[in-house]
Amino acid sequence: MGKYKLRQFAELDTFSNVVHHLQTAKDVPDHPNKGKWSEVFYNNDHDIILELGCGKGEYTLALARCFPEANFMGVDFKGNRLWRGAKTALEEKYNNVGFLRTKIQNIDTVFDKNEVSEIWITFPDPMLGDRREKHRLTSPGFLSRYKNILKSGGKMHLKTDSRELYDYSYEVINEQAVVHAATSNLYKESNGYMGNNHDLLISVQTYYEQKYLAAGKPICYLQWTFE
Ligand SMILES: C[S@@+](CC[C@H](N)C(=O)[O-])C[C@H]1O[C@@H](n2cnc3c(N)ncnc32)[C@H](O)[C@@H]1O
């Protein structure tokens, strides 16, 4: 590991807004804050909104700016990516933002039933090919974990540049949830698409999204609830 990355990791350990839950055991223990994140970590009783596979946390930060009355948590296992978002959140003094270093596979050891109000999945690795299906963040195993921690009616959002992942996700989600919005070309939709949410969907662009847009790739979007 290079010196810069080593410095980032050392600094990450000192950040008050970063939580580590990187267990490798087969039976991962519950995080001590499970069921009481708002009260213990954010010191309020506001809703919790997650960004899964957040990378540098652009969505987490942008949403936190737009909605100061909610709590946000960016989730990723790569410490050097989380470092960027966490450092910005500390520098800009956001008290409604946290970052969680964990595998998304363990998300229900961190959050309790009904503890989360909304989940964004932003540009996940598409994990194409049959043998990688179980690693896809919209495969049935992951969906059941999300359903478990989401409040009734809690919204799920997926943004992806992968048409294959979008088609796969639409099919799987449509079998077990209610799809509220689905487009294979978000930026071609008229301004009224998703009403007030339209700006939120196109004005917040993650690091990967900017790269895909610059390469001329259409961006797909799905929104659903589990009931
Ligand atoms: C293609 S990047 C997208 C990052 C960011 N959302 C963006 O749009 O710029 C996918 C991210 O998901 C993270 N990731 C992939 N699988 C994961 C898993 N099972 N648990 C936690 N993070 C994961 C990777 O570390 C990476 O940062």
The ligand as a Gaussian input file, in Angstrom:
#p B3LYP/6-31G(d) Opt

LIG

0 1
 C      -18.561000       1.451000      -9.003000
 S      -18.292000       2.034000      -7.396000
 C      -19.524000       3.321000      -7.223000
 C      -19.168000       4.299000      -6.146000
 C      -20.124000       5.490000      -6.008000
 N      -21.464000       5.061000      -5.632000
 C      -20.183000       6.279000      -7.296000
 O      -21.214000       6.212000      -7.989000
 O      -19.208000       6.965000      -7.593000
 C      -19.017000       0.740000      -6.404000
 C      -18.693000       0.899000      -4.921000
 O      -19.377000      -0.123000      -4.194000
 C      -18.495000      -0.652000      -3.201000
 N      -18.953000      -2.032000      -2.933000
 C      -19.130000      -3.012000      -3.849000
 N      -19.590000      -4.138000      -3.260000
 C      -19.700000      -3.854000      -1.931000
 C      -20.107000      -4.603000      -0.793000
 N      -20.513000      -5.860000      -0.909000
 N      -20.098000      -3.999000       0.412000
 C      -19.673000      -2.711000       0.547000
 N      -19.281000      -1.945000      -0.507000
 C      -19.291000      -2.500000      -1.724000
 C      -17.114000      -0.553000      -3.814000
 O      -16.105000      -0.531000      -2.829000
 C      -17.209000       0.749000      -4.597000
 O      -16.789000       1.871000      -3.841000

